[in-house]
Amino acid sequence: MVRPWAFVIVALVALVTLATFLPFENLIVRLFGPPRVELSEAYADNAAGPSFDHAAFDSLLGRYVDAEGWVDYIGLKANVAELDAYLESIAAAPLDEMGRDEKLALLINAYNASTLKLILDHYPIRSIQQIAEETRWDAVRWNIGGNVWSLNQIEHEQIRPKFIEPRVHFALVCAASSCPPLRNEAFTAARLERQLHEQSQYVHDHATWFRFDRETSTASLTKLYSWYGGDFTQVAGSPLEFASRYAPSLEQTLAAGVTPQIEWLPYEWELNSLSNKRPR
């Protein structure tokens, strides 16, 4: 009979062995981070497919989210019926018949709208992490086109493995101050490429998510690049190479054959509310 403590010893040996080959941050991500996925394009560009009107969500975002992504949750809660109506419309969306960009715009908006609703359901709170785990990212309650998914399922099963698009990590917003800024307009298929580019550029233009010191050859990156490093690597070869698309000085450094060291910026989980607003 194998003693129970033997399993503990085996696990500890495996952990120490893994730690020998992986930097600490990478080890933590591998053990506790989001699932690793293989990016692929699952949908065709179907110009003849149905579109979806996001005007209601666009109006809400324009009124209750400022230009830097801070949210007026008090004002939004007073008009939660409008958000509820938009979520009900998403439940009836013809998701299966939509083309690629229509699907992606809908899924991004659905994730962000559902997150807003989740916060309002528990407001006032200081952080999304105050919400019980079973009712937070793993709660299967969000209806998109007749499919009921959790926030994690939307991100890790419906978006990441079905679109070769790591820029979504700068568009999906988890209601924390270190999340990318919530855009104050809805994503749409017609503007999707421009919107994703602008979101990505904004992140790399602000010290909350990106800094590069050329003198010390140090790149300070948002932990999004750590958590989803595999996604960025599949598209650009490495997180640094992906970030360099939006940072000319980093691009020049890499082109010169110099690989900067990486520092991970702190990830603050306080609510992205107007009351917490500070320089980005």
Accessible surface in RSA format (square Angstrom, percent):
REM  Atomic radii and reference values for relative SASA: ProtOr
REM  Chains: A
REM  Algorithm: Lee & Richards
REM  Probe-radius: 1.40
REM  Slices: 20
REM RES _ NUM      All-atoms   Total-Side   Main-Chain    Non-polar    All polar
REM                ABS   REL    ABS   REL    ABS   REL    ABS   REL    ABS   REL
RES MET A   1   199.77 103.5 116.86  77.3  82.90 197.4  91.55  77.8 108.21 143.4
RES VAL A   2    94.88  62.4  77.98  70.6  16.90  40.7  82.37  71.6  12.51  33.9
RES ARG A   3   130.13  54.6 128.49  65.5   1.64   3.9  21.25  29.0 108.88  66.0
RES PRO A   4    98.51  71.8  93.56  85.3   4.94  18.0  95.63  79.0   2.88  17.9
RES TRP A   5   153.77  61.7 149.91  72.6   3.86   9.1 137.96  73.6  15.81  25.7
RES ALA A   6    23.67  21.8  22.48  34.7   1.19   2.7  23.48  33.1   0.19   0.5
RES PHE A   7   133.50  66.8 128.42  79.5   5.08  13.2 129.40  78.5   4.10  11.7
RES VAL A   8    88.96  58.5  85.59  77.5   3.37   8.1  88.91  77.3   0.05   0.1
RES ILE A   9    88.00  50.1  87.58  65.2   0.42   1.0  87.99  63.4   0.02   0.0
RES VAL A  10   100.96  66.4  98.49  89.2   2.47   6.0 100.30  87.2   0.66   1.8
RES ALA A  11    60.34  55.5  49.65  76.6  10.69  24.3  56.11  79.0   4.23  11.2
RES LEU A  12    99.99  55.7  99.67  71.3   0.33   0.8  99.99  70.2   0.00   0.0
RES VAL A  13    90.48  59.5  87.56  79.3   2.93   7.0  90.27  78.4   0.21   0.6
RES ALA A  14    58.03  53.4  47.42  73.2  10.61  24.1  53.93  75.9   4.10  10.9
RES LEU A  15    72.18  40.2  68.81  49.2   3.38   8.5  71.82  50.4   0.37   1.0
RES VAL A  16    99.73  65.6  97.61  88.4   2.12   5.1  99.21  86.2   0.52   1.4
RES THR A  17    68.89  49.0  65.37  66.3   3.52   8.4  52.75  70.9  16.14  24.4
RES LEU A  18    55.64  31.0  53.19  38.0   2.45   6.2  55.34  38.9   0.30   0.8
RES ALA A  19    45.26  41.6  31.19  48.1  14.07  32.0  31.38  44.2  13.88  36.8
RES THR A  20   101.64  72.3  65.50  66.4  36.13  86.1  59.14  79.4  42.50  64.2
RES PHE A  21   156.63  78.4 127.64  79.1  28.98  75.4 133.59  81.0  23.03  65.9
RES LEU A  22    34.52  19.2  28.02  20.0   6.50  16.4  29.63  20.8   4.89  13.2
RES PRO A  23    83.54  60.9  70.05  63.9  13.48  49.0  82.67  68.3   0.87   5.4
RES PHE A  24   151.38  75.7 139.92  86.7  11.47  29.8 142.55  86.4   8.83  25.3
RES GLU A  25    34.96  20.1  32.61  24.7   2.35   5.6  10.94  21.2  24.02  19.6
RES ASN A  26    62.56  43.1  58.18  56.2   4.38  10.5  10.28  24.8  52.27  50.5
RES LEU A  27    11.42   6.4  11.42   8.2   0.00   0.0  11.42   8.0   0.00   0.0
RES ILE A  28    63.79  36.3  63.71  47.5   0.08   0.2  63.71  45.9   0.08   0.2
RES VAL A  29    22.59  14.9  19.45  17.6   3.15   7.6  20.51  17.8   2.08   5.7
RES ARG A  30   116.40  48.9  88.47  45.1  27.94  66.5  27.99  38.2  88.41  53.6
RES LEU A  31    80.12  44.6  49.70  35.6  30.42  76.5  51.96  36.5  28.16  75.8
RES PHE A  32   156.83  78.5 122.24  75.7  34.59  90.0 128.82  78.1  28.02  80.2
RES GLY A  33    32.39  39.9   0.00   N/A  32.39  39.9  11.07  30.4  21.33  47.8
RES PRO A  34    30.25  22.0  15.21  13.9  15.05  54.7  22.12  18.3   8.13  50.5
RES PRO A  35    71.85  52.4  59.35  54.1  12.51  45.5  71.25  58.8   0.60   3.8
RES ARG A  36   173.09  72.7 142.45  72.6  30.63  72.9  57.84  79.0 115.25  69.8
RES VAL A  37    27.34  18.0  12.24  11.1  15.09  36.4  21.20  18.4   6.14  16.6
RES GLU A  38   135.97  78.1 125.09  94.6  10.88  25.9  56.85 110.0  79.12  64.6
RES LEU A  39    16.57   9.2   4.16   3.0  12.41  31.2   4.16   2.9  12.41  33.4
RES SER A  40    50.39  42.6  48.98  65.4   1.40   3.2  35.19  74.9  15.20  21.3
RES GLU A  41    78.60  45.1  47.82  36.2  30.78  73.3  41.24  79.8  37.36  30.5
RES ALA A  42    56.74  52.2  20.38  31.5  36.36  82.7  30.44  42.9  26.29  69.7
RES TYR A  43    63.25  29.5  46.75  26.6  16.50  42.9  36.20  27.2  27.05  33.3
RES ALA A  44    79.35  73.0  60.48  93.3  18.87  42.9  69.44  97.8   9.91  26.3
RES ASP A  45   120.74  84.6  89.41  89.0  31.33  74.1  37.43  88.1  83.31  83.1
RES ASN A  46    68.73  47.4  54.84  53.0  13.89  33.4  16.46  39.6  52.27  50.5
RES ALA A  47   112.04 103.0  68.57 105.8  43.47  98.9  81.45 114.7  30.59  81.0
RES ALA A  48   101.01  92.9  61.21  94.5  39.80  90.5  71.88 101.2  29.14  77.2
RES GLY A  49    19.59  24.2   0.00   N/A  19.59  24.2   3.74  10.3  15.85  35.5
RES PRO A  50    47.64  34.7  35.69  32.5  11.95  43.4  47.08  38.9   0.56   3.5
RES SER A  51    83.52  70.6  62.93  84.0  20.59  47.4  26.10  55.6  57.42  80.4
RES PHE A  52    34.36  17.2  18.59  11.5  15.77  41.0  22.35  13.6  12.01  34.4
RES ASP A  53   112.11  78.5  90.21  89.8  21.90  51.8  44.48 104.7  67.63  67.4
RES HIS A  54     7.94   4.3   3.54   2.5   4.40  11.2   4.14   4.3   3.80   4.4
RES ALA A  55    60.27  55.4  49.20  75.9  11.07  25.2  54.99  77.4   5.29  14.0
RES ALA A  56    54.66  50.3  41.42  63.9  13.24  30.1  50.28  70.8   4.38  11.6
RES PHE A  57     1.26   0.6   1.26   0.8   0.00   0.0   1.26   0.8   0.00   0.0
RES ASP A  58    49.86  34.9  48.50  48.3   1.36   3.2   7.54  17.7  42.32  42.2
RES SER A  59    53.06  44.8  41.72  55.7  11.33  26.1  33.38  71.1  19.68  27.6
RES LEU A  60     3.05   1.7   2.34   1.7   0.71   1.8   2.62   1.8   0.43   1.1
RES LEU A  61     4.55   2.5   4.13   3.0   0.42   1.0   4.55   3.2   0.00   0.0
RES GLY A  62    47.74  58.9   0.00   N/A  47.74  58.9  21.36  58.6  26.39  59.1
RES ARG A  63   117.04  49.1  85.15  43.4  31.89  75.9  65.82  89.9  51.22  31.0
RES TYR A  64    27.28  12.7  24.61  14.0   2.67   6.9  17.23  12.9  10.05  12.4
RES VAL A  65     7.42   4.9   1.51   1.4   5.91  14.2   2.46   2.1   4.96  13.4
RES ASP A  66    37.61  26.3  26.69  26.6  10.92  25.8  34.74  81.8   2.86   2.9
RES ALA A  67    90.85  83.5  61.25  94.5  29.60  67.3  63.23  89.0  27.62  73.2
RES GLU A  68    62.90  36.1  62.80  47.5   0.10   0.2  15.37  29.7  47.54  38.8
RES GLY A  69     1.45   1.8   0.00   N/A   1.45   1.8   0.12   0.3   1.33   3.0
RES TRP A  70     1.49   0.6   1.37   0.7   0.13   0.3   1.37   0.7   0.13   0.2
RES VAL A  71     0.25   0.2   0.00   0.0   0.25   0.6   0.00   0.0   0.25   0.7
RES ASP A  72    41.68  29.2  40.17  40.0   1.51   3.6   5.37  12.6  36.32  36.2
RES TYR A  73     3.05   1.4   0.50   0.3   2.55   6.6   0.26   0.2   2.79   3.4
RES ILE A  74   126.96  72.2 122.93  91.6   4.03   9.7 124.25  89.5   2.71   7.3
RES GLY A  75    16.43  20.3   0.00   N/A  16.43  20.3  16.07  44.1   0.36   0.8
RES LEU A  76     3.64   2.0   3.64   2.6   0.00   0.0   3.64   2.6   0.00   0.0
RES LYS A  77    87.19  42.5  80.99  49.7   6.20  14.8  54.53  49.1  32.66  34.8
RES ALA A  78    86.37  79.4  44.37  68.5  42.00  95.5  57.01  80.3  29.36  77.8
RES ASN A  79    48.18  33.2  43.94  42.5   4.24  10.2   4.24  10.2  43.94  42.5
RES VAL A  80    41.76  27.5  41.43  37.5   0.33   0.8  41.43  36.0   0.33   0.9
RES ALA A  81    73.72  67.8  65.78 101.5   7.94  18.1  68.22  96.1   5.50  14.6
RES GLU A  82    65.89  37.8  60.93  46.1   4.96  11.8  38.48  74.4  27.42  22.4
RES LEU A  83     0.22   0.1   0.22   0.2   0.00   0.0   0.22   0.2   0.00   0.0
RES ASP A  84    41.90  29.3  40.14  40.0   1.76   4.2  18.54  43.6  23.36  23.3
RES ALA A  85    56.81  52.2  48.76  75.3   8.05  18.3  51.03  71.9   5.78  15.3
RES TYR A  86     3.16   1.5   1.08   0.6   2.08   5.4   3.01   2.3   0.15   0.2
RES LEU A  87    27.70  15.4  23.54  16.8   4.17  10.5  23.92  16.8   3.79  10.2
RES GLU A  88   125.08  71.8 114.10  86.3  10.98  26.1  46.27  89.5  78.81  64.3
RES SER A  89    45.91  38.8  35.89  47.9  10.02  23.1  41.92  89.3   3.99   5.6
RES ILE A  90     1.16   0.7   1.16   0.9   0.00   0.0   1.16   0.8   0.00   0.0
RES ALA A  91    28.39  26.1  20.80  32.1   7.59  17.3  21.09  29.7   7.30  19.3
RES ALA A  92    86.72  79.7  54.05  83.4  32.66  74.3  64.43  90.7  22.29  59.0
RES ALA A  93     6.44   5.9   0.00   0.0   6.44  14.7   0.90   1.3   5.54  14.7
RES PRO A  94    47.84  34.9  39.35  35.9   8.49  30.9  47.84  39.5   0.00   0.0
RES LEU A  95    13.43   7.5  12.00   8.6   1.44   3.6  12.00   8.4   1.44   3.9
RES ASP A  96   113.79  79.7  88.34  87.9  25.45  60.2  24.24  57.1  89.54  89.3
RES GLU A  97   100.31  57.6  90.83  68.7   9.47  22.6  54.10 104.6  46.20  37.7
RES MET A  98     6.26   3.2   0.00   0.0   6.26  14.9   0.00   0.0   6.26   8.3
RES GLY A  99     3.81   4.7   0.00   N/A   3.81   4.7   3.57   9.8   0.23   0.5
RES ARG A 100    35.58  14.9  35.12  17.9   0.46   1.1   8.61  11.8  26.97  16.3
RES ASP A 101    50.62  35.5  48.87  48.6   1.75   4.1   9.81  23.1  40.81  40.7
RES GLU A 102    32.86  18.9  32.83  24.8   0.03   0.1  14.03  27.1  18.83  15.4
RES LYS A 103    12.58   6.1  12.58   7.7   0.00   0.0   6.83   6.1   5.75   6.1
RES LEU A 104     0.00   0.0   0.00   0.0   0.00   0.0   0.00   0.0   0.00   0.0
RES ALA A 105     0.25   0.2   0.25   0.4   0.00   0.0   0.25   0.3   0.00   0.0
RES LEU A 106     0.00   0.0   0.00   0.0   0.00   0.0   0.00   0.0   0.00   0.0
RES LEU A 107     4.67   2.6   4.67   3.3   0.00   0.0   4.67   3.3   0.00   0.0
RES ILE A 108     0.00   0.0   0.00   0.0   0.00   0.0   0.00   0.0   0.00   0.0
RES ASN A 109     0.95   0.7   0.95   0.9   0.00   0.0   0.00   0.0   0.95   0.9
RES ALA A 110     0.41   0.4   0.41   0.6   0.00   0.0   0.41   0.6   0.00   0.0
RES TYR A 111    10.15   4.7  10.15   5.8   0.00   0.0   0.64   0.5   9.51  11.7
RES ASN A 112     4.90   3.4   3.42   3.3   1.48   3.6   0.68   1.6   4.21   4.1
RES ALA A 113     0.00   0.0   0.00   0.0   0.00   0.0   0.00   0.0   0.00   0.0
RES SER A 114     1.90   1.6   1.90   2.5   0.00   0.0   0.00   0.0   1.90   2.7
RES THR A 115     2.82   2.0   2.82   2.9   0.00   0.0   2.60   3.5   0.22   0.3
RES LEU A 116     7.19   4.0   7.19   5.1   0.00   0.0   7.19   5.0   0.00   0.0
RES LYS A 117    37.04  18.1  37.04  22.7   0.00   0.0  15.78  14.2  21.26  22.6
RES LEU A 118     0.24   0.1   0.24   0.2   0.00   0.0   0.24   0.2   0.00   0.0
RES ILE A 119     0.00   0.0   0.00   0.0   0.00   0.0   0.00   0.0   0.00   0.0
RES LEU A 120     2.17   1.2   1.36   1.0   0.81   2.0   1.61   1.1   0.56   1.5
RES ASP A 121    63.77  44.7  27.69  27.6  36.09  85.3  18.71  44.0  45.06  44.9
RES HIS A 122    67.84  37.1  51.58  35.9  16.26  41.6  42.85  44.2  24.99  29.1
RES TYR A 123    48.76  22.8  33.34  19.0  15.42  40.1  13.95  10.5  34.81  42.9
RES PRO A 124   115.75  84.4  97.68  89.0  18.07  65.7  97.87  80.8  17.88 111.2
RES ILE A 125    30.26  17.2  15.39  11.5  14.87  35.8  21.49  15.5   8.77  23.8
RES ARG A 126   179.08  75.2 173.82  88.6   5.26  12.5  80.48 110.0  98.59  59.8
RES SER A 127    15.85  13.4  15.85  21.1   0.00   0.0  15.52  33.1   0.32   0.5
RES ILE A 128     0.00   0.0   0.00   0.0   0.00   0.0   0.00   0.0   0.00   0.0
RES GLN A 129    88.68  49.6  69.37  50.7  19.31  46.0  15.81  33.7  72.87  55.3
RES GLN A 130    87.08  48.7  51.19  37.4  35.89  85.5  32.04  68.2  55.05  41.7
RES ILE A 131     5.04   2.9   0.31   0.2   4.73  11.4   3.21   2.3   1.82   4.9
RES ALA A 132    51.52  47.4  34.74  53.6  16.77  38.2  47.10  66.3   4.41  11.7
RES GLU A 133   116.11  66.7 109.66  83.0   6.45  15.4  29.99  58.0  86.12  70.3
RES GLU A 134   126.88  72.8 108.50  82.1  18.38  43.8  62.13 120.2  64.75  52.9
RES THR A 135    56.15  39.9  55.85  56.6   0.29   0.7  54.34  73.0   1.81   2.7
RES ARG A 136    29.85  12.5  29.61  15.1   0.24   0.6   0.07   0.1  29.79  18.1
RES TRP A 137    48.70  19.5  48.04  23.3   0.66   1.6  46.58  24.8   2.12   3.4
RES ASP A 138    79.81  55.9  66.28  66.0  13.53  32.0  24.15  56.8  55.66  55.5
RES ALA A 139    15.16  13.9  10.24  15.8   4.92  11.2  15.16  21.3   0.00   0.0
RES VAL A 140    90.99  59.9  63.02  57.1  27.97  67.4  63.02  54.8  27.97  75.9
RES ARG A 141    99.12  41.6  74.05  37.7  25.07  59.7  35.91  49.1  63.22  38.3
RES TRP A 142    12.62   5.1  11.79   5.7   0.83   2.0  12.59   6.7   0.03   0.0
RES ASN A 143    58.03  40.0  48.32  46.7   9.71  23.4  15.93  38.3  42.10  40.7
RES ILE A 144     1.29   0.7   1.29   1.0   0.00   0.0   1.29   0.9   0.00   0.0
RES GLY A 145    21.53  26.6   0.00   N/A  21.53  26.6   1.92   5.3  19.62  43.9
RES GLY A 146    56.88  70.1   0.00   N/A  56.88  70.1  27.76  76.2  29.11  65.2
RES ASN A 147    48.12  33.2  43.47  42.0   4.65  11.2   6.57  15.8  41.55  40.2
RES VAL A 148    74.48  49.0  56.34  51.0  18.14  43.7  56.34  48.9  18.14  49.2
RES TRP A 149    34.55  13.9  34.55  16.7   0.00   0.0  17.04   9.1  17.51  28.4
RES SER A 150     3.18   2.7   3.18   4.2   0.00   0.0   0.43   0.9   2.75   3.9
RES LEU A 151     0.25   0.1   0.18   0.1   0.08   0.2   0.25   0.2   0.00   0.0
RES ASN A 152    44.57  30.7  43.87  42.4   0.71   1.7  10.58  25.5  34.00  32.9
RES GLN A 153    50.75  28.4  49.99  36.5   0.76   1.8  11.18  23.8  39.57  30.0
RES ILE A 154     0.00   0.0   0.00   0.0   0.00   0.0   0.00   0.0   0.00   0.0
RES GLU A 155    13.04   7.5  13.04   9.9   0.00   0.0   0.25   0.5  12.80  10.4
RES HIS A 156    21.93  12.0  17.55  12.2   4.37  11.2  10.22  10.5  11.71  13.6
RES GLU A 157    84.69  48.6  80.09  60.6   4.60  11.0  31.10  60.1  53.59  43.8
RES GLN A 158    23.87  13.3  23.66  17.3   0.21   0.5   0.28   0.6  23.59  17.9
RES ILE A 159     0.68   0.4   0.64   0.5   0.04   0.1   0.64   0.5   0.04   0.1
RES ARG A 160     7.09   3.0   4.65   2.4   2.44   5.8   3.23   4.4   3.86   2.3
RES PRO A 161    31.85  23.2  28.41  25.9   3.44  12.5  28.41  23.5   3.44  21.4
RES LYS A 162    60.57  29.6  60.57  37.2   0.00   0.0  32.15  28.9  28.43  30.3
RES PHE A 163     1.99   1.0   0.48   0.3   1.51   3.9   0.48   0.3   1.51   4.3
RES ILE A 164    83.38  47.4  69.69  51.9  13.68  33.0  69.69  50.2  13.68  37.1
RES GLU A 165    15.65   9.0  12.91   9.8   2.74   6.5   0.80   1.5  14.85  12.1
RES PRO A 166     4.98   3.6   3.38   3.1   1.59   5.8   4.98   4.1   0.00   0.0
RES ARG A 167    30.30  12.7  30.30  15.4   0.00   0.0   6.98   9.5  23.32  14.1
RES VAL A 168     1.91   1.3   1.91   1.7   0.00   0.0   1.91   1.7   0.00   0.0
RES HIS A 169     4.48   2.4   1.00   0.7   3.48   8.9   2.40   2.5   2.08   2.4
RES PHE A 170     0.00   0.0   0.00   0.0   0.00   0.0   0.00   0.0   0.00   0.0
RES ALA A 171     1.14   1.0   0.00   0.0   1.14   2.6   0.00   0.0   1.14   3.0
RES LEU A 172    13.81   7.7   5.96   4.3   7.85  19.7   6.23   4.4   7.58  20.4
RES VAL A 173     4.46   2.9   3.29   3.0   1.17   2.8   3.29   2.9   1.17   3.2
RES CYS A 174    17.56  13.3  17.07  19.0   0.49   1.2  11.03  28.0   6.53   7.0
RES ALA A 175     1.44   1.3   0.52   0.8   0.92   2.1   1.40   2.0   0.04   0.1
RES ALA A 176     1.38   1.3   0.00   0.0   1.38   3.1   0.00   0.0   1.38   3.7
RES SER A 177     0.93   0.8   0.04   0.1   0.88   2.0   0.04   0.1   0.88   1.2
RES SER A 178     3.79   3.2   3.61   4.8   0.18   0.4   1.87   4.0   1.92   2.7
RES CYS A 179     2.08   1.6   1.58   1.8   0.50   1.2   0.00   0.0   2.08   2.2
RES PRO A 180     2.70   2.0   1.31   1.2   1.38   5.0   1.31   1.1   1.38   8.6
RES PRO A 181     8.18   6.0   7.52   6.9   0.66   2.4   8.16   6.7   0.02   0.1
RES LEU A 182     5.88   3.3   4.34   3.1   1.53   3.9   4.34   3.0   1.53   4.1
RES ARG A 183    34.51  14.5  27.56  14.0   6.96  16.6  13.93  19.0  20.58  12.5
RES ASN A 184    59.00  40.7  50.36  48.7   8.64  20.8   0.90   2.2  58.10  56.2
RES GLU A 185    41.35  23.7  40.57  30.7   0.78   1.9  12.89  24.9  28.46  23.2
RES ALA A 186     0.00   0.0   0.00   0.0   0.00   0.0   0.00   0.0   0.00   0.0
RES PHE A 187     3.87   1.9   3.87   2.4   0.00   0.0   3.87   2.3   0.00   0.0
RES THR A 188    31.05  22.1  30.80  31.2   0.24   0.6  30.65  41.2   0.40   0.6
RES ALA A 189    24.65  22.7  12.20  18.8  12.45  28.3  12.56  17.7  12.09  32.0
RES ALA A 190   103.90  95.5  57.59  88.9  46.31 105.4  69.78  98.3  34.12  90.4
RES ARG A 191    80.56  33.8  77.39  39.5   3.17   7.6  33.76  46.1  46.80  28.4
RES LEU A 192     3.99   2.2   3.35   2.4   0.65   1.6   3.35   2.4   0.65   1.7
RES GLU A 193   113.16  65.0 108.43  82.0   4.74  11.3  67.47 130.5  45.69  37.3
RES ARG A 194   110.13  46.2 102.11  52.1   8.03  19.1  66.30  90.6  43.83  26.6
RES GLN A 195     0.00   0.0   0.00   0.0   0.00   0.0   0.00   0.0   0.00   0.0
RES LEU A 196     1.28   0.7   1.28   0.9   0.00   0.0   1.28   0.9   0.00   0.0
RES HIS A 197    84.21  46.0  84.21  58.5   0.00   0.0  52.75  54.4  31.46  36.6
RES GLU A 198    67.13  38.5  61.30  46.4   5.83  13.9  31.70  61.3  35.43  28.9
RES GLN A 199     7.43   4.2   7.23   5.3   0.20   0.5   0.20   0.4   7.23   5.5
RES SER A 200     0.00   0.0   0.00   0.0   0.00   0.0   0.00   0.0   0.00   0.0
RES GLN A 201    51.18  28.6  51.18  37.4   0.00   0.0  28.70  61.1  22.48  17.0
RES TYR A 202    53.98  25.2  50.15  28.5   3.83  10.0  51.88  39.0   2.10   2.6
RES VAL A 203     0.31   0.2   0.31   0.3   0.00   0.0   0.31   0.3   0.00   0.0
RES HIS A 204     8.96   4.9   0.00   0.0   8.96  22.9   0.00   0.0   8.96  10.4
RES ASP A 205    90.82  63.6  57.00  56.7  33.82  80.0  22.71  53.4  68.11  67.9
RES HIS A 206    51.28  28.0  47.79  33.2   3.49   8.9  29.20  30.1  22.08  25.7
RES ALA A 207    49.70  45.7  43.43  67.0   6.27  14.3  44.11  62.1   5.59  14.8
RES THR A 208    31.05  22.1  19.17  19.4  11.89  28.3  16.13  21.7  14.92  22.6
RES TRP A 209     0.48   0.2   0.48   0.2   0.00   0.0   0.48   0.3   0.00   0.0
RES PHE A 210    16.57   8.3  10.97   6.8   5.60  14.6  10.97   6.6   5.60  16.0
RES ARG A 211   119.89  50.3 114.33  58.3   5.56  13.2  44.96  61.4  74.93  45.4
RES PHE A 212    35.36  17.7   3.13   1.9  32.23  83.9   3.96   2.4  31.39  89.8
RES ASP A 213    68.52  48.0  61.18  60.9   7.34  17.4  26.39  62.1  42.13  42.0
RES ARG A 214   129.52  54.4 112.18  57.2  17.34  41.3  50.30  68.7  79.21  48.0
RES GLU A 215   172.96  99.3 133.21 100.8  39.75  94.6  55.29 106.9 117.67  96.1
RES THR A 216    83.52  59.4  62.17  63.0  21.35  50.9  67.24  90.3  16.28  24.6
RES SER A 217    27.19  23.0  26.15  34.9   1.05   2.4  25.53  54.4   1.67   2.3
RES THR A 218    12.17   8.7  10.96  11.1   1.21   2.9   8.54  11.5   3.63   5.5
RES ALA A 219     0.00   0.0   0.00   0.0   0.00   0.0   0.00   0.0   0.00   0.0
RES SER A 220    12.01  10.1  12.01  16.0   0.00   0.0   0.14   0.3  11.87  16.6
RES LEU A 221     0.01   0.0   0.01   0.0   0.00   0.0   0.01   0.0   0.00   0.0
RES THR A 222     3.10   2.2   1.42   1.4   1.67   4.0   2.64   3.5   0.45   0.7
RES LYS A 223    54.70  26.7  54.58  33.5   0.12   0.3   7.37   6.6  47.33  50.4
RES LEU A 224    11.53   6.4  11.53   8.2   0.00   0.0  11.53   8.1   0.00   0.0
RES TYR A 225     1.41   0.7   0.42   0.2   1.00   2.6   0.42   0.3   1.00   1.2
RES SER A 226    11.62   9.8   0.06   0.1  11.56  26.6   3.30   7.0   8.32  11.7
RES TRP A 227    60.68  24.4  52.75  25.5   7.93  18.6  37.47  20.0  23.21  37.7
RES TYR A 228    20.91   9.8  19.56  11.1   1.34   3.5   3.66   2.7  17.25  21.3
RES GLY A 229    13.38  16.5   0.00   N/A  13.38  16.5  12.24  33.6   1.14   2.6
RES GLY A 230    26.92  33.2   0.00   N/A  26.92  33.2  18.10  49.7   8.82  19.7
RES ASP A 231     2.27   1.6   2.27   2.3   0.00   0.0   0.00   0.0   2.27   2.3
RES PHE A 232     0.00   0.0   0.00   0.0   0.00   0.0   0.00   0.0   0.00   0.0
RES THR A 233    59.19  42.1  53.81  54.6   5.38  12.8  45.39  61.0  13.80  20.9
RES GLN A 234    77.49  43.3  38.23  27.9  39.25  93.5  37.37  79.5  40.12  30.4
RES VAL A 235    47.77  31.4  20.32  18.4  27.46  66.2  25.06  21.8  22.71  61.6
RES ALA A 236    23.61  21.7   1.77   2.7  21.84  49.7   8.78  12.4  14.83  39.3
RES GLY A 237    53.02  65.4   0.00   N/A  53.02  65.4  30.57  83.9  22.45  50.3
RES SER A 238    33.52  28.3  33.29  44.4   0.23   0.5  29.97  63.8   3.55   5.0
RES PRO A 239    25.15  18.3  25.15  22.9   0.00   0.0  25.15  20.8   0.00   0.0
RES LEU A 240    10.87   6.1  10.79   7.7   0.08   0.2  10.79   7.6   0.08   0.2
RES GLU A 241    75.32  43.2  72.62  54.9   2.69   6.4  17.32  33.5  58.00  47.4
RES PHE A 242     1.96   1.0   1.96   1.2   0.00   0.0   1.96   1.2   0.00   0.0
RES ALA A 243     0.00   0.0   0.00   0.0   0.00   0.0   0.00   0.0   0.00   0.0
RES SER A 244     6.92   5.8   5.80   7.7   1.12   2.6   0.00   0.0   6.92   9.7
RES ARG A 245   131.44  55.2  97.10  49.5  34.34  81.8  42.07  57.5  89.37  54.2
RES TYR A 246    17.43   8.1  12.02   6.8   5.41  14.1   6.21   4.7  11.22  13.8
RES ALA A 247     7.63   7.0   4.57   7.1   3.06   7.0   7.63  10.7   0.00   0.0
RES PRO A 248    90.48  65.9  89.74  81.8   0.74   2.7  90.42  74.7   0.06   0.4
RES SER A 249    41.12  34.7  38.40  51.2   2.72   6.3  24.31  51.8  16.80  23.5
RES LEU A 250     0.00   0.0   0.00   0.0   0.00   0.0   0.00   0.0   0.00   0.0
RES GLU A 251    94.52  54.3  93.21  70.5   1.31   3.1  21.79  42.2  72.73  59.4
RES GLN A 252    92.54  51.7  85.81  62.7   6.73  16.0  34.72  73.9  57.81  43.8
RES THR A 253    11.66   8.3   8.57   8.7   3.09   7.4  10.62  14.3   1.04   1.6
RES LEU A 254    31.22  17.4  15.81  11.3  15.42  38.8  16.17  11.4  15.05  40.5
RES ALA A 255    90.20  82.9  45.97  70.9  44.23 100.6  59.12  83.2  31.09  82.4
RES ALA A 256    79.67  73.2  39.91  61.6  39.76  90.4  53.49  75.3  26.18  69.3
RES GLY A 257    67.98  83.8   0.00   N/A  67.98  83.8  36.00  98.8  31.98  71.6
RES VAL A 258    70.13  46.1  66.30  60.0   3.83   9.2  69.68  60.5   0.45   1.2
RES THR A 259   108.05  76.8  82.41  83.5  25.63  61.1  52.10  70.0  55.95  84.6
RES PRO A 260     4.62   3.4   0.00   0.0   4.62  16.8   0.33   0.3   4.28  26.6
RES GLN A 261   111.30  62.2  98.93  72.3  12.37  29.5  40.49  86.2  70.81  53.7
RES ILE A 262    64.26  36.6  36.45  27.2  27.81  67.0  36.45  26.2  27.81  75.5
RES GLU A 263    93.77  53.8  89.39  67.6   4.38  10.4  32.67  63.2  61.10  49.9
RES TRP A 264    67.03  26.9  40.91  19.8  26.13  61.3  30.50  16.3  36.54  59.3
RES LEU A 265     9.41   5.2   8.31   5.9   1.11   2.8   9.03   6.3   0.38   1.0
RES PRO A 266    87.86  64.0  75.76  69.1  12.10  44.0  82.09  67.8   5.76  35.8
RES TYR A 267    27.46  12.8   8.57   4.9  18.89  49.2   6.36   4.8  21.10  26.0
RES GLU A 268    78.20  44.9  77.53  58.7   0.67   1.6  17.26  33.4  60.94  49.8
RES TRP A 269    61.33  24.6  56.57  27.4   4.76  11.2  43.37  23.1  17.96  29.1
RES GLU A 270    64.32  36.9  56.93  43.1   7.39  17.6  23.91  46.2  40.41  33.0
RES LEU A 271     3.17   1.8   3.17   2.3   0.00   0.0   3.17   2.2   0.00   0.0
RES ASN A 272     3.13   2.2   3.13   3.0   0.00   0.0   1.03   2.5   2.11   2.0
RES SER A 273     5.86   5.0   5.86   7.8   0.00   0.0   3.70   7.9   2.16   3.0
RES LEU A 274    78.09  43.5  66.00  47.2  12.09  30.4  66.29  46.6  11.80  31.8
RES SER A 275   105.38  89.0  61.14  81.6  44.23 101.9  58.73 125.1  46.64  65.3
RES ASN A 276    44.04  30.4  34.82  33.6   9.23  22.2   6.89  16.6  37.15  35.9
RES LYS A 277   102.31  49.9  76.34  46.8  25.97  61.8  40.83  36.8  61.48  65.5
RES ARG A 278    89.05  37.4  81.88  41.7   7.17  17.1  53.32  72.9  35.73  21.7
RES PRO A 279   125.90  91.8 106.00  96.6  19.90  72.3 113.57  93.8  12.34  76.7
RES ARG A 280    26.66  11.2   6.55   3.3  20.11  47.9  17.59  24.0   9.06   5.5
END  Absolute sums over single chains surface
CHAIN  1 A    13354.0      10648.5       2705.6       7875.0       5479.0
END  Absolute sums over all chains
TOTAL         13354.0      10648.5       2705.6       7875.0       5479.0
